[in-house]
Amino acid sequence: MAGGEGAAAVMCTPAFVGRVLRSRWYVVFASMVVMAASGSTYIFALYSKELRSVLGYNQQTLNTLGFFKDLGTNVGVVSGLVQQVAPTWAVLLIGAGMNLAGYLMVYLALTERTAAPPVWLAAYAVGATVLLLILFLPLGVVIKEEYAAVSQLEESLQHPPAIAVEEPAAASTKKEDDEPSCGMKGCLTNMFKPPALGEDYTIMQALVSVEMLVLFVVSVFGIGGTLTAIDNMAQIGQSLGYPHKSVNTFVSLISIWNYAGRVGAGYMSEFFVARYRFPRPLALTAVLLFSCVGHLLIAFGVPQSLYAASVILGFCFGAQWPLLFSIISEVFGLKYYSTLFNFGSAASPIGAYVLNVRIAGRMYDAEAARQHGGHAAAAVGDKICKGVLCFKHAFLIITGVTLAGALVSLVLVWRTRNFYKGDIYAKFKVAPVVATADADGSDQAAGEMAPVVTEEQAHNGKNKKLQQVNDDEFK
């Protein structure tokens, strides 16, 4: 009893509370909370119907709001720039303020406590969720740096520090490699002469490569199509006659299977790549083909099939992200990965705008206008579309472009087939040297890491040792 009271007394002290708040485990907890809150970007379908009816938006305008939400979610340039000049707490404070202001404006507009905002202002309000989704990145950096510092401290306590002598020539070469100086003509020439796959590409070499172009097109078609279905799920369910409670279930299924797709695709693709040399781009092709099943279920309005479509599209949407980022890191190297993966993410809102706003939204409004006898009547927010035809042609087009994306991805499969047949992690491996005794009696410790010696070098070294033994015997 006394022990429990003593522990409680210690935990209630300001010093202990401050230690907990400064610990790396609290950072993990805070990161999880931020990531959980960032899930609000996926529940747009829950309140989009109310936005449409209360504010008098047509479907194309509503999808424009969804586009700005997706744009901010996938382009983290603003928060990255702020992070360069401000501490992490300032970035978090800005993100919290933007979310509070954005969702408060949405709440006031929906409850009609304020005048309906113009579309550009509503787009900003919905887009306030932008920063929160990527705010866990600075916390991830904090976790990484703290872990590295602790590991370095523990290692220094266990092993005495070794003095490393740095050769000037090697340092000079490294500086030249890191900061290449070339004229305009030389830089343009190097831009179109990329290194081998798996080596570190420069940003411009990666952007003008066929591989990055293929990934961009595939992301526009694949992720853009699934995002269109996710953002329009409320209107899809309403047009097909599902009750409001079922629409909430669809959103939950999409979120759950989005997570399952991210984890499952990442784990399974890594397993097949490591075990069977399975090309990862082929897994991306399979995901795109599988998503076509969900699009077709929506297009033809198969009874009670929207549950299965939600599962399929949620899984495929989540599965595309780890595959996309893994391919970028493996093909173009890790040196500029933090910049290149943002270019891959930028394809998502572009596809969402074309497929969601320009195709799905416009076709929905056209069908609603036909059902209600004219464009003027359909422009009112409470004039909704009923029936399979509301989204049929739009999702048939989305199915077609997704199939086209799958075919385009086969170009990447073909161009990287030899790369994935080899050991893509070979450059990260160092051969262990078993404890051996040389002819001069010097020993090498077991488990010491040494560079791999070629067969020719080993043969020459063996001949030299035999020659030395013969000379000793002659003497």
C-alpha positions in Angstrom: 0.0 0.0 0.0 2.8 2.3 0.9 4.6 1.5 -2.3 1.6 2.4 -4.3 1.1 5.7 -2.5 4.8 6.4 -3.1 4.6 5.7 -6.8 1.4 7.9 -7.1 3.2 10.7 -5.2 6.1 10.5 -7.6 3.9 10.5 -10.7 2.0 13.6 -9.5 5.2 15.7 -9.2 5.8 18.4 -11.8 9.2 17.0 -12.5 7.8 13.6 -13.4 5.0 15.1 -15.6 7.6 17.2 -17.4 9.8 14.2 -18.0 6.8 12.3 -19.5 5.9 15.2 -21.7 9.5 15.4 -23.0 9.9 11.6 -23.5 10.0 10.0 -26.9 7.1 7.7 -25.9 4.9 10.7 -25.4 5.9 11.8 -28.9 4.7 8.4 -30.2 1.4 8.9 -28.4 1.0 12.5 -29.8 1.8 11.2 -33.3 -0.9 8.6 -33.0 -3.5 11.2 -31.9 -2.5 13.5 -34.8 -2.8 10.6 -37.3 -6.2 9.6 -35.9 -7.4 13.2 -36.3 -6.1 13.2 -39.8 -8.6 10.6 -40.7 -11.2 13.4 -41.0 -10.1 13.8 -44.6 -11.8 10.4 -45.4 -15.2 11.3 -44.0 -16.1 13.9 -46.5 -18.9 11.7 -47.8 -20.6 11.8 -44.4 -21.4 15.5 -44.6 -21.1 16.2 -48.3 -24.8 15.6 -48.9 -25.7 18.2 -46.2 -23.2 20.7 -47.8 -24.9 20.2 -51.1 -28.5 20.7 -49.9 -27.9 23.5 -47.3 -25.5 25.6 -49.4 -27.3 24.9 -52.7 -24.3 23.5 -54.5 -24.6 21.3 -57.6 -22.5 18.1 -57.8 -19.7 19.6 -59.8 -19.2 22.4 -57.2 -19.3 19.9 -54.4 -16.7 17.8 -56.1 -14.6 20.9 -56.5 -14.5 21.2 -52.7 -13.5 17.6 -52.5 -10.7 18.3 -55.0 -9.2 21.0 -52.8 -9.4 18.7 -49.8 -7.4 16.1 -51.8 -5.0 18.7 -53.1 -4.0 19.8 -49.6 -3.9 16.3 -48.3 -1.3 15.1 -50.9 0.8 18.2 -51.4 2.8 19.0 -48.2 4.9 21.9 -49.6 3.4 24.6 -47.2 4.0 22.7 -44.0 7.5 21.6 -45.2 8.5 25.3 -45.9 7.1 26.3 -42.5 9.0 23.5 -40.8 12.3 24.9 -42.3 12.0 28.2 -40.5 9.8 27.4 -37.4 9.9 24.9 -34.6 7.7 21.8 -34.6 5.3 23.3 -32.0 4.7 26.3 -34.3 3.8 24.0 -37.2 1.4 22.0 -35.0 -0.2 25.2 -33.7 -0.8 26.5 -37.2 -2.3 23.1 -38.2 -4.6 23.1 -35.2 -5.7 26.6 -35.8 -6.4 25.9 -39.5 -8.5 22.9 -38.6 -10.4 24.7 -35.9 -11.2 27.6 -38.2 -12.0 25.3 -41.2 -14.4 22.9 -39.4 -16.0 25.7 -37.4 -16.8 27.5 -40.7 -18.3 24.3 -42.1 -20.3 23.8 -38.9 -21.6 27.4 -38.9 -22.6 27.1 -42.6 -24.4 23.8 -42.2 -26.3 25.1 -39.1 -27.1 28.3 -41.0 -25.7 30.4 -38.3 -23.8 32.3 -40.9 -24.3 33.2 -44.6 -23.4 30.6 -47.1 -19.7 31.2 -48.0 -18.5 31.5 -51.6 -17.1 28.4 -53.2 -13.5 29.6 -52.9 -13.8 30.2 -49.2 -15.6 26.9 -48.6 -12.8 25.2 -50.5 -10.3 26.8 -48.1 -12.4 25.7 -45.1 -12.5 22.1 -46.3 -8.8 22.3 -47.3 -7.9 23.3 -43.7 -7.5 19.6 -43.1 -4.5 19.7 -45.4 -1.8 20.4 -42.8 -3.0 18.0 -40.1 -2.5 14.9 -42.3 1.2 15.7 -42.7 1.9 17.2 -39.3 3.0 13.9 -38.0 6.1 14.1 -40.2 8.0 16.5 -38.0 7.1 14.3 -35.0 8.6 11.4 -36.9 11.8 13.4 -37.4 11.9 14.1 -33.7 11.5 10.4 -32.9 14.2 9.4 -35.4 16.7 12.0 -34.0 16.0 11.1 -30.4 16.4 7.4 -31.1 19.7 8.0 -33.0 21.0 10.2 -30.1 20.1 7.5 -27.5 21.6 4.7 -29.6 24.8 6.7 -30.1 25.1 7.4 -26.4 24.6 3.7 -25.5 27.1 2.6 -28.1 29.7 5.1 -26.9 29.3 3.8 -23.3 29.8 0.2 -24.4 32.7 0.7 -26.8 35.5 3.2 -26.5 35.5 5.8 -29.3 37.8 5.1 -32.2 39.9 7.8 -33.9 39.1 7.9 -37.6 41.7 9.4 -40.0 40.1 11.0 -43.0 42.1 11.2 -46.2 41.9 14.5 -47.9 41.5 13.0 -51.3 38.4 11.0 -50.3 36.9 14.1 -48.7 37.6 16.1 -51.8 35.9 13.5 -54.0 32.9 13.4 -51.8 32.4 17.1 -51.9 32.7 17.0 -55.7 30.1 14.3 -55.9 27.7 16.0 -53.5 28.0 19.4 -55.1 28.6 18.9 -58.8 29.5 22.0 -60.8 28.6 22.0 -64.4 27.6 24.4 -67.1 24.1 24.6 -68.6 25.1 22.2 -71.4 26.7 19.7 -69.1 23.7 19.7 -66.7 21.3 19.1 -69.6 23.4 16.3 -70.9 23.6 14.6 -67.5 19.8 15.1 -67.0 19.2 12.7 -70.0 21.9 10.3 -69.0 20.5 8.7 -65.8 22.5 6.1 -63.8 21.5 2.5 -63.5 18.2 1.6 -61.9 18.5 1.5 -58.1 21.3 4.2 -58.0 20.7 7.7 -56.8 19.0 9.8 -59.5 19.1 13.5 -59.3 15.7 15.2 -59.1 15.7 16.3 -62.8 17.0 12.9 -63.9 14.1 11.2 -62.2 11.5 13.7 -63.4 12.4 13.3 -67.1 12.7 9.5 -66.9 10.2 7.2 -68.5 9.8 5.3 -65.2 8.6 8.5 -63.4 6.3 9.4 -66.2 4.7 6.0 -66.1 4.3 6.2 -62.3 2.7 9.6 -62.7 0.2 8.4 -65.3 -0.7 5.3 -63.3 -1.2 7.4 -60.2 -3.5 9.8 -62.0 -5.7 7.0 -63.3 -5.5 4.6 -60.4 -5.6 6.8 -57.3 -7.8 9.4 -59.0 -10.4 6.8 -59.8 -10.6 5.4 -56.3 -10.7 8.9 -54.8 -13.6 9.8 -57.0 -15.6 6.8 -55.6 -14.6 7.6 -52.0 -15.6 11.3 -52.2 -18.9 10.5 -54.0 -19.9 7.6 -51.8 -22.8 9.5 -50.2 -24.3 10.5 -53.5 -23.7 7.0 -55.0 -25.6 5.4 -52.1 -28.4 8.0 -52.2 -28.9 7.6 -56.0 -29.0 3.8 -55.6 -31.6 3.9 -52.8 -29.4 3.0 -49.8 -30.5 4.4 -46.4 -28.3 7.0 -44.7 -27.1 4.5 -42.1 -25.7 2.3 -44.9 -23.7 5.3 -46.3 -22.1 5.6 -42.9 -21.2 2.0 -43.0 -19.7 2.4 -46.5 -17.4 5.2 -45.2 -16.3 3.0 -42.3 -15.6 0.1 -44.6 -13.5 2.3 -46.8 -11.4 3.6 -43.9 -10.9 0.1 -42.4 -9.9 -1.5 -45.7 -7.8 1.5 -46.7 -5.6 0.6 -43.7 -5.7 -3.1 -44.6 -4.6 -2.3 -48.1 -1.6 -0.2 -46.9 -0.4 -2.8 -44.5 -1.2 -5.9 -46.7 0.2 -4.6 -49.9 3.4 -3.4 -48.2 4.0 -6.7 -46.4 3.0 -9.1 -49.2 4.8 -7.2 -52.0 8.0 -7.1 -49.8 7.6 -10.9 -49.2 7.3 -11.8 -52.9 10.1 -9.4 -53.9 12.5 -10.9 -51.3 11.5 -14.5 -51.8 10.6 -14.8 -55.5 12.1 -11.7 -57.1 8.6 -10.7 -58.0 8.6 -7.2 -59.7 6.8 -4.7 -57.5 5.3 -2.8 -60.4 3.4 -6.0 -61.4 1.7 -5.9 -57.9 0.6 -2.3 -58.8 -0.8 -3.6 -62.0 -2.8 -6.3 -60.1 -4.2 -3.7 -57.7 -5.4 -1.5 -60.6 -7.1 -4.5 -62.3 -8.8 -5.4 -59.0 -10.1 -1.9 -58.5 -11.9 -2.1 -61.8 -14.2 -4.7 -60.2 -15.3 -2.1 -57.6 -15.9 0.6 -60.3 -18.0 -1.8 -62.4 -20.2 -2.7 -59.4 -21.0 1.0 -59.0 -21.5 1.5 -62.7 -24.1 -1.2 -63.1 -25.7 -0.7 -59.7 -25.7 -4.4 -58.8 -28.2 -4.7 -55.8 -26.5 -4.7 -52.4 -23.1 -4.6 -54.1 -22.0 -1.3 -52.7 -20.8 -3.0 -49.5 -18.4 -5.1 -51.6 -17.4 -2.1 -53.7 -16.5 -0.1 -50.6 -14.3 -2.9 -49.4 -12.6 -3.3 -52.8 -12.0 0.4 -53.5 -10.9 1.1 -49.9 -8.3 -1.7 -50.1 -7.1 -0.7 -53.6 -6.8 2.9 -52.6 -4.7 2.0 -49.6 -2.6 -0.6 -51.5 -1.5 1.8 -54.2 0.4 4.1 -51.8 3.0 1.8 -50.3 3.6 0.2 -53.8 4.1 3.7 -55.3 6.5 4.9 -52.7 8.4 1.6 -52.6 8.9 1.7 -56.4 10.1 5.3 -56.2 12.7 4.5 -53.5 13.9 1.4 -55.2 14.2 2.7 -58.7 15.4 6.2 -58.1 17.4 5.7 -54.9 17.0 7.3 -51.5 19.1 10.4 -51.8 16.2 12.6 -53.1 13.4 10.4 -52.0 11.7 13.0 -49.8 11.3 15.2 -52.8 10.5 12.6 -55.4 7.7 10.9 -53.4 5.9 14.3 -53.2 5.8 14.3 -57.0 4.2 10.9 -56.9 1.6 12.2 -54.4 0.8 15.2 -56.6 -0.7 13.0 -59.2 -3.5 12.1 -56.9 -5.4 15.4 -56.8 -4.8 15.9 -60.6 -6.6 12.6 -61.2 -9.3 13.5 -58.7 -10.0 16.8 -60.4 -10.2 15.3 -63.9 -12.3 12.3 -63.0 -14.2 13.7 -60.0 -15.0 17.3 -61.0 -14.9 17.3 -64.8 -16.4 13.9 -65.4 -18.4 12.5 -62.5 -19.7 15.8 -61.2 -20.7 17.1 -64.6 -22.4 13.9 -65.7 -24.3 13.7 -62.4 -25.6 17.3 -62.9 -26.5 16.5 -66.5 -28.6 13.5 -65.5 -30.2 15.4 -62.6 -31.1 18.2 -65.0 -32.7 15.7 -67.3 -34.7 14.1 -64.5 -35.9 17.5 -63.2 -36.7 19.1 -66.5 -33.9 21.6 -67.1 -30.5 22.9 -66.0 -32.1 25.6 -63.8 -33.9 23.2 -61.6 -31.0 20.9 -61.3 -28.7 23.7 -60.2 -30.6 23.8 -56.8 -28.9 21.7 -54.2 -31.9 19.7 -53.1 -32.5 18.5 -56.7 -30.8 15.1 -56.5 -30.3 12.4 -59.1 -32.0 9.0 -58.7 -31.1 5.8 -60.4 -28.2 3.8 -61.9 -27.6 6.3 -64.7 -26.4 9.0 -62.3 -22.9 7.5 -62.1 -23.0 4.8 -64.7 -21.3 6.5 -67.5 -18.8 8.2 -65.2 -17.7 5.0 -63.7 -17.5 3.2 -67.0 -15.1 5.9 -68.1 -13.2 5.5 -64.8 -13.0 1.8 -65.4 -11.6 2.4 -68.9 -8.9 4.8 -67.7 -8.0 2.5 -64.8 -7.5 -0.4 -67.4 -5.4 2.0 -69.4 -3.3 2.7 -66.3 -2.8 -1.0 -65.8 -1.6 -1.4 -69.4 0.7 1.6 -69.0 2.1 0.1 -65.8 3.2 -3.0 -67.8 5.7 -0.7 -69.5 7.3 -0.1 -66.1 7.2 -3.9 -65.4 9.1 -4.5 -68.6 11.7 -1.8 -68.1 12.4 -2.9 -64.5 12.3 -6.7 -65.1 16.0 -7.2 -65.0 16.4 -4.9 -62.0 14.0 -6.9 -59.9 15.4 -10.2 -61.0 18.6 -9.3 -59.2 19.2 -8.4 -55.6 17.8 -4.9 -55.2 19.2 -4.7 -51.7 22.8 -5.7 -52.7 24.2 -2.2 -52.3 23.1 -2.1 -48.7 24.8 -5.4 -47.8 28.4 -5.8 -46.4 30.0 -9.3 -46.4 31.0 -10.5 -42.9 34.6 -11.8 -42.4 35.1 -14.9 -40.3 38.0 -14.9 -37.9 41.1 -16.1 -39.8 44.8 -16.0 -39.3 47.1 -14.7 -42.0 50.5 -16.1 -42.8 52.2 -13.3 -40.8 50.2 -14.4 -37.7 47.8 -11.5 -37.5 44.2 -12.3 -36.6 41.0 -10.7 -37.8 38.1 -10.6 -35.3 35.0 -12.7 -36.0 32.0 -10.9 -37.2 34.1 -7.9 -38.4 32.6 -6.3 -41.5 34.7 -5.9 -44.6 34.1 -5.1 -48.2 33.5 -7.8 -50.7 36.7 -9.0 -52.4 36.5 -10.0 -56.1 37.7 -13.4 -57.3 40.6 -11.8 -59.3 41.8 -10.0 -56.2 41.7 -13.1 -54.1 43.6 -15.1 -56.7 46.3 -12.5 -56.9 46.6 -12.3 -53.1 46.9 -16.1 -52.9 49.7 -16.1 -55.5 51.6 -13.5 -53.6 51.4 -15.5 -50.4 52.6 -18.7 -52.1 55.5 -16.8 -53.6 56.4 -15.4 -50.1 56.3 -19.0 -48.7 58.6 -20.3 -51.4 61.1 -17.4 -50.8 61.2 -18.2 -47.1 61.8 -21.9 -47.8 64.6 -21.0 -50.3 66.3 -18.9 -47.7 
